[in-house]
Amino acid sequence: MPCHNQQMNAVNSGQEHPVKQVRFVSSGVPAVLPSSDPGEATIEPGSQENLGPQLKLLPLNDQIRELQTIIRDKTTSRGDFVFCADRLIRLVVEEGLNQLPYSECTVTTPTGYKYEGVKFERGNCGVSIMRSGEAMEQGLRDCCRSIRIGKILIQSDEETQKAKVYYAKFPPDVYRRKVLLMYPILSTGNTVIEAVRVLIEHRVQPKHIILLSLFSTPHGAKSIIQEFPDITILTTEVHPVAPTHFGQRYFGTD
C-alpha cells in the first residue's frame, strides 16, 4: 500500500455522448439559480482564471456532478449529505494517492507469471485541518489502513480576525514524508495558508504537500498558489460560490 506507516531514509447505450472536459464555471452559467425568496440575491459568477498546473481538478462526469449537486442542495437531508460527501471524499483521496511517486516493480503471480507493475514509494502521511478536515480522515484510512494522520487547529482571532494556530501535532518525521493536507472547502484560502506555514516550520517542503479539497473558489486557490507556488491543489470544482456550510452539515451542528 502507498500509505503504510513506514520510516523514510530520504525524501524522494447506442448513442455517442460528448466527452466532458474539466472546466471552470463559465460566465454564461449562473453560479446560483435565482431563488423564489426575495430576500436572497442571485450571485453572478466570476470570470475564468488560469491558476496554473498546480491546480488539478478531477475529470468531470455525471457521478461527480450529481454528488456536487446533492451537497449544495439546501433540502438535502443530513444522512444523504454525509453519504454523498463521503463518496466525493473517497474519489478525491483516490486521485490524491495517484499524485504520489511510484517506482516500477516485478511480481510473480500464483501461476508463476512475471508481471511488470508499479509500487508507491514509502513515507506518506495525512494532516487534517480541524474540524471540517476531519471529515476526510476516514476516506484516507479506507484507502491506507495504517497511515499516520496529524492534526492542526486554526481559528480566526476574535480581535484581529486573522487565522491563528491553536493546536498542531504531526508525526515526528513529517519533514521526510509526502503530506496529504485535508480541508474540504477552500473559500478565502487563509486557513490553508496558515496551515502550510506551520508545516514549513516543521521542515516540510511545499512541493511535498498535496492539498485535498472538495470545492474551491478561484480566490481561495489563487491565494494559496501565489503564496506557495510549489504546492499541489486537488479539488473537484472551482466555483465563485463554495458550500461553506459543509462542516456544520456534515457534523450535524447546523
Buried (B, 14 or more C-beta within 10 A) or exposed (E): BBBBBBEBEEBEEEEEEEEEEBEBBEEEEEBBEEEEEEEEEEEEBBEEEEBEEBBBBBEBEEEBEEBBEBBBEEEBEEEEBBEBBBBBBBBBBBBBBEEBEEEEEEEEEEEEEEEEEEEBBBBBBBBBBBBBBBBBBEBBBEBBEEBBBBBBBBBEEEEEEEBBBEEBEBBEBBBBBBBBBBBBBBBBBBBBBBBBBBBBEBEBBBBBBBBBBBBBBBBBBBBBBEBBEEBBBBBBBBBBBBBEBBBEBBBEEE
